[in-house]
Amino acid sequence: TPVRGSVDLGSLRTVFSASAPLLPADNERFHAKYGHWIRQLYGSTETGTISVNLAADVTGSLASVGTPLPDVRFDVVDDRGRAVPTGEEGEVRIASPGAITRYDGNAEATASSFRDGWYWSGDLGRLDACGALTLTGRTKLLINRGGFKVNPLEVEEAIAAHPKVREVAVVGAPSGHGDDLVRCVIVASEPCTPDEIVAHCATRIADYKVPSRIEFRESLPRSETGKLLRHEL
């Protein structure tokens, strides 16, 4: 949000971000402007607060949501519930005394999400050697591009680095061949063309991740709390 007039943030001590992943580049822009790093917090409606990045030096882990709060546990597993090696991506499971245990009136969703004392979050992430978690996406958001799985957050981060891009959202769209197209919707800060975006992506991500459908809009649909509404794209 543009700051109008002078603002004295001299008493500001700690800044947290939650609800959606915060790109390191945005964190760096905030620090350059206000002199504080933003610490990412992880939580869900089903579990309450899960973790927060309280590293003494947060500069080396800007994308991390830290380690679990007391009495909360999480791990990163494959689709069979087996722990994946450190640094590899998998689904995040959470066990918390503050978690619910079922969805009332929805036995199918309960069976899918609550198993053996764990809440299967649908979030993708990886653990580092210290047990700190970095979120990398959502299982339900993955785009199936000719059998390859494309994480839209990775594509968004690449496109967001373009100097003419103010905001970007990436989703899958039916291709007509049984898989998905990689589709992106961009809010540009100045005139920009699809060819510029493709050329920019070609040096940053694999060919199959480069969007084949690129649209420009005046704004992206968001909730009252600022969360991107992908289903309205």
Contacts in CASP RR format, 6 or more apart in sequence:
PFRMAT RR
TARGET T0000
AUTHOR 0000-0000-0000
METHOD contacts of the structure
MODEL  1
TPVRGSVDLGSLRTVFSASAPLLPADNERFHAKYGHWIRQLYGSTETGTI
SVNLAADVTGSLASVGTPLPDVRFDVVDDRGRAVPTGEEGEVRIASPGAI
TRYDGNAEATASSFRDGWYWSGDLGRLDACGALTLTGRTKLLINRGGFKV
NPLEVEEAIAAHPKVREVAVVGAPSGHGDDLVRCVIVASEPCTPDEIVAH
CATRIADYKVPSRIEFRESLPRSETGKLLRHEL
9 34 0 8 1.000
9 36 0 8 1.000
12 34 0 8 1.000
12 36 0 8 1.000
14 36 0 8 1.000
14 39 0 8 1.000
15 30 0 8 1.000
15 34 0 8 1.000
15 36 0 8 1.000
15 37 0 8 1.000
15 38 0 8 1.000
15 39 0 8 1.000
16 38 0 8 1.000
16 39 0 8 1.000
16 40 0 8 1.000
16 41 0 8 1.000
16 52 0 8 1.000
17 38 0 8 1.000
17 39 0 8 1.000
17 40 0 8 1.000
17 41 0 8 1.000
18 40 0 8 1.000
18 41 0 8 1.000
18 42 0 8 1.000
18 43 0 8 1.000
19 225 0 8 1.000
19 226 0 8 1.000
19 227 0 8 1.000
20 227 0 8 1.000
20 228 0 8 1.000
21 40 0 8 1.000
21 63 0 8 1.000
21 135 0 8 1.000
21 137 0 8 1.000
21 153 0 8 1.000
22 38 0 8 1.000
22 40 0 8 1.000
22 62 0 8 1.000
22 63 0 8 1.000
23 63 0 8 1.000
23 157 0 8 1.000
23 160 0 8 1.000
24 62 0 8 1.000
24 63 0 8 1.000
25 157 0 8 1.000
25 160 0 8 1.000
25 161 0 8 1.000
27 37 0 8 1.000
27 38 0 8 1.000
27 62 0 8 1.000
28 62 0 8 1.000
30 36 0 8 1.000
30 37 0 8 1.000
30 38 0 8 1.000
31 37 0 8 1.000
31 38 0 8 1.000
37 58 0 8 1.000
37 59 0 8 1.000
37 62 0 8 1.000
39 52 0 8 1.000
39 53 0 8 1.000
39 54 0 8 1.000
39 58 0 8 1.000
40 52 0 8 1.000
40 53 0 8 1.000
40 62 0 8 1.000
40 63 0 8 1.000
40 64 0 8 1.000
40 65 0 8 1.000
40 66 0 8 1.000
41 49 0 8 1.000
41 51 0 8 1.000
41 52 0 8 1.000
41 53 0 8 1.000
41 65 0 8 1.000
42 49 0 8 1.000
42 50 0 8 1.000
42 51 0 8 1.000
42 52 0 8 1.000
42 65 0 8 1.000
42 66 0 8 1.000
42 133 0 8 1.000
42 135 0 8 1.000
43 49 0 8 1.000
43 50 0 8 1.000
43 51 0 8 1.000
44 50 0 8 1.000
44 94 0 8 1.000
44 119 0 8 1.000
44 121 0 8 1.000
46 99 0 8 1.000
46 100 0 8 1.000
46 113 0 8 1.000
46 119 0 8 1.000
46 121 0 8 1.000
47 72 0 8 1.000
47 94 0 8 1.000
47 96 0 8 1.000
47 98 0 8 1.000
47 99 0 8 1.000
47 100 0 8 1.000
47 119 0 8 1.000
47 121 0 8 1.000
48 96 0 8 1.000
48 98 0 8 1.000
48 99 0 8 1.000
49 69 0 8 1.000
49 72 0 8 1.000
50 65 0 8 1.000
50 68 0 8 1.000
50 69 0 8 1.000
50 72 0 8 1.000
50 74 0 8 1.000
50 94 0 8 1.000
50 96 0 8 1.000
51 65 0 8 1.000
51 66 0 8 1.000
51 67 0 8 1.000
51 68 0 8 1.000
51 69 0 8 1.000
51 72 0 8 1.000
51 74 0 8 1.000
51 133 0 8 1.000
52 65 0 8 1.000
52 66 0 8 1.000
52 69 0 8 1.000
53 61 0 8 1.000
53 64 0 8 1.000
53 65 0 8 1.000
53 66 0 8 1.000
53 132 0 8 1.000
54 66 0 8 1.000
54 67 0 8 1.000
55 61 0 8 1.000
55 64 0 8 1.000
55 66 0 8 1.000
55 132 0 8 1.000
61 128 0 8 1.000
61 132 0 8 1.000
61 134 0 8 1.000
63 134 0 8 1.000
63 135 0 8 1.000
64 128 0 8 1.000
64 132 0 8 1.000
64 133 0 8 1.000
64 134 0 8 1.000
65 132 0 8 1.000
65 133 0 8 1.000
65 134 0 8 1.000
65 135 0 8 1.000
66 131 0 8 1.000
66 132 0 8 1.000
66 133 0 8 1.000
67 130 0 8 1.000
67 131 0 8 1.000
67 132 0 8 1.000
67 133 0 8 1.000
68 74 0 8 1.000
71 96 0 8 1.000
71 97 0 8 1.000
72 94 0 8 1.000
72 95 0 8 1.000
72 96 0 8 1.000
72 97 0 8 1.000
73 94 0 8 1.000
73 95 0 8 1.000
73 96 0 8 1.000
74 92 0 8 1.000
74 93 0 8 1.000
74 94 0 8 1.000
74 95 0 8 1.000
74 133 0 8 1.000
75 83 0 8 1.000
75 92 0 8 1.000
75 93 0 8 1.000
75 127 0 8 1.000
76 83 0 8 1.000
76 84 0 8 1.000
76 88 0 8 1.000
76 89 0 8 1.000
76 90 0 8 1.000
76 91 0 8 1.000
76 92 0 8 1.000
76 93 0 8 1.000
76 125 0 8 1.000
76 126 0 8 1.000
76 127 0 8 1.000
76 133 0 8 1.000
77 83 0 8 1.000
77 84 0 8 1.000
77 90 0 8 1.000
77 91 0 8 1.000
77 93 0 8 1.000
78 84 0 8 1.000
78 90 0 8 1.000
78 91 0 8 1.000
79 91 0 8 1.000
81 93 0 8 1.000
84 90 0 8 1.000
84 126 0 8 1.000
86 126 0 8 1.000
86 127 0 8 1.000
86 128 0 8 1.000
86 129 0 8 1.000
87 126 0 8 1.000
87 127 0 8 1.000
87 128 0 8 1.000
88 126 0 8 1.000
89 124 0 8 1.000
89 125 0 8 1.000
89 126 0 8 1.000
89 136 0 8 1.000
90 124 0 8 1.000
90 125 0 8 1.000
90 126 0 8 1.000
91 120 0 8 1.000
91 121 0 8 1.000
91 122 0 8 1.000
91 123 0 8 1.000
91 124 0 8 1.000
91 125 0 8 1.000
91 139 0 8 1.000
92 121 0 8 1.000
92 122 0 8 1.000
92 123 0 8 1.000
92 124 0 8 1.000
92 125 0 8 1.000
92 133 0 8 1.000
92 135 0 8 1.000
93 118 0 8 1.000
93 119 0 8 1.000
93 120 0 8 1.000
93 121 0 8 1.000
94 118 0 8 1.000
94 119 0 8 1.000
94 121 0 8 1.000
95 117 0 8 1.000
95 118 0 8 1.000
95 119 0 8 1.000
96 119 0 8 1.000
99 119 0 8 1.000
101 114 0 8 1.000
101 117 0 8 1.000
102 110 0 8 1.000
102 114 0 8 1.000
103 109 0 8 1.000
103 110 0 8 1.000
103 113 0 8 1.000
112 120 0 8 1.000
113 119 0 8 1.000
113 120 0 8 1.000
114 120 0 8 1.000
122 138 0 8 1.000
122 139 0 8 1.000
122 140 0 8 1.000
123 135 0 8 1.000
123 137 0 8 1.000
123 138 0 8 1.000
123 139 0 8 1.000
124 135 0 8 1.000
124 136 0 8 1.000
124 137 0 8 1.000
124 138 0 8 1.000
124 139 0 8 1.000
124 151 0 8 1.000
125 133 0 8 1.000
125 134 0 8 1.000
125 135 0 8 1.000
125 136 0 8 1.000
125 137 0 8 1.000
126 133 0 8 1.000
126 134 0 8 1.000
126 136 0 8 1.000
127 133 0 8 1.000
128 134 0 8 1.000
136 151 0 8 1.000
136 153 0 8 1.000
136 154 0 8 1.000
137 151 0 8 1.000
137 152 0 8 1.000
137 153 0 8 1.000
141 151 0 8 1.000
141 152 0 8 1.000
141 153 0 8 1.000
141 171 0 8 1.000
141 230 0 8 1.000
142 149 0 8 1.000
142 150 0 8 1.000
142 151 0 8 1.000
142 152 0 8 1.000
143 149 0 8 1.000
143 150 0 8 1.000
143 151 0 8 1.000
143 152 0 8 1.000
143 170 0 8 1.000
143 171 0 8 1.000
143 172 0 8 1.000
143 180 0 8 1.000
143 182 0 8 1.000
144 150 0 8 1.000
144 179 0 8 1.000
144 180 0 8 1.000
145 179 0 8 1.000
145 180 0 8 1.000
145 181 0 8 1.000
145 182 0 8 1.000
145 208 0 8 1.000
145 209 0 8 1.000
146 177 0 8 1.000
146 179 0 8 1.000
146 180 0 8 1.000
146 208 0 8 1.000
147 179 0 8 1.000
148 208 0 8 1.000
148 209 0 8 1.000
150 180 0 8 1.000
150 182 0 8 1.000
150 208 0 8 1.000
150 209 0 8 1.000
152 169 0 8 1.000
152 170 0 8 1.000
152 171 0 8 1.000
152 172 0 8 1.000
152 182 0 8 1.000
153 170 0 8 1.000
154 205 0 8 1.000
154 209 0 8 1.000
155 170 0 8 1.000
155 182 0 8 1.000
155 184 0 8 1.000
155 201 0 8 1.000
155 205 0 8 1.000
155 209 0 8 1.000
155 210 0 8 1.000
155 211 0 8 1.000
156 168 0 8 1.000
156 169 0 8 1.000
156 170 0 8 1.000
156 184 0 8 1.000
158 200 0 8 1.000
158 201 0 8 1.000
158 204 0 8 1.000
158 205 0 8 1.000
158 209 0 8 1.000
159 165 0 8 1.000
159 168 0 8 1.000
159 170 0 8 1.000
159 184 0 8 1.000
159 186 0 8 1.000
159 197 0 8 1.000
159 200 0 8 1.000
159 201 0 8 1.000
159 211 0 8 1.000
160 167 0 8 1.000
160 168 0 8 1.000
161 200 0 8 1.000
161 204 0 8 1.000
162 192 0 8 1.000
162 196 0 8 1.000
162 197 0 8 1.000
162 200 0 8 1.000
163 189 0 8 1.000
164 188 0 8 1.000
164 189 0 8 1.000
164 190 0 8 1.000
164 191 0 8 1.000
164 192 0 8 1.000
164 196 0 8 1.000
165 186 0 8 1.000
165 187 0 8 1.000
165 188 0 8 1.000
165 189 0 8 1.000
165 192 0 8 1.000
165 197 0 8 1.000
166 187 0 8 1.000
166 188 0 8 1.000
166 189 0 8 1.000
167 186 0 8 1.000
167 187 0 8 1.000
167 219 0 8 1.000
167 220 0 8 1.000
168 184 0 8 1.000
168 185 0 8 1.000
168 186 0 8 1.000
168 187 0 8 1.000
169 184 0 8 1.000
169 185 0 8 1.000
169 220 0 8 1.000
169 228 0 8 1.000
169 230 0 8 1.000
169 233 0 8 1.000
170 182 0 8 1.000
170 183 0 8 1.000
170 184 0 8 1.000
170 185 0 8 1.000
170 211 0 8 1.000
171 183 0 8 1.000
171 184 0 8 1.000
171 185 0 8 1.000
171 230 0 8 1.000
171 233 0 8 1.000
172 180 0 8 1.000
172 181 0 8 1.000
172 182 0 8 1.000
172 183 0 8 1.000
173 180 0 8 1.000
173 181 0 8 1.000
173 183 0 8 1.000
173 213 0 8 1.000
174 180 0 8 1.000
174 181 0 8 1.000
175 181 0 8 1.000
181 211 0 8 1.000
181 212 0 8 1.000
181 213 0 8 1.000
182 208 0 8 1.000
182 209 0 8 1.000
182 210 0 8 1.000
182 211 0 8 1.000
182 212 0 8 1.000
182 213 0 8 1.000
183 211 0 8 1.000
183 212 0 8 1.000
183 213 0 8 1.000
183 214 0 8 1.000
183 215 0 8 1.000
183 233 0 8 1.000
184 197 0 8 1.000
184 211 0 8 1.000
184 213 0 8 1.000
184 214 0 8 1.000
184 215 0 8 1.000
185 215 0 8 1.000
185 216 0 8 1.000
185 217 0 8 1.000
185 220 0 8 1.000
185 233 0 8 1.000
186 192 0 8 1.000
186 197 0 8 1.000
186 214 0 8 1.000
186 215 0 8 1.000
186 216 0 8 1.000
186 217 0 8 1.000
187 216 0 8 1.000
187 217 0 8 1.000
187 218 0 8 1.000
187 219 0 8 1.000
187 220 0 8 1.000
188 216 0 8 1.000
192 216 0 8 1.000
194 214 0 8 1.000
197 211 0 8 1.000
197 214 0 8 1.000
198 210 0 8 1.000
198 211 0 8 1.000
198 214 0 8 1.000
201 209 0 8 1.000
201 210 0 8 1.000
201 211 0 8 1.000
202 210 0 8 1.000
220 228 0 8 1.000
220 233 0 8 1.000
221 228 0 8 1.000
221 229 0 8 1.000
221 232 0 8 1.000
221 233 0 8 1.000
222 228 0 8 1.000
222 229 0 8 1.000
223 229 0 8 1.000
END
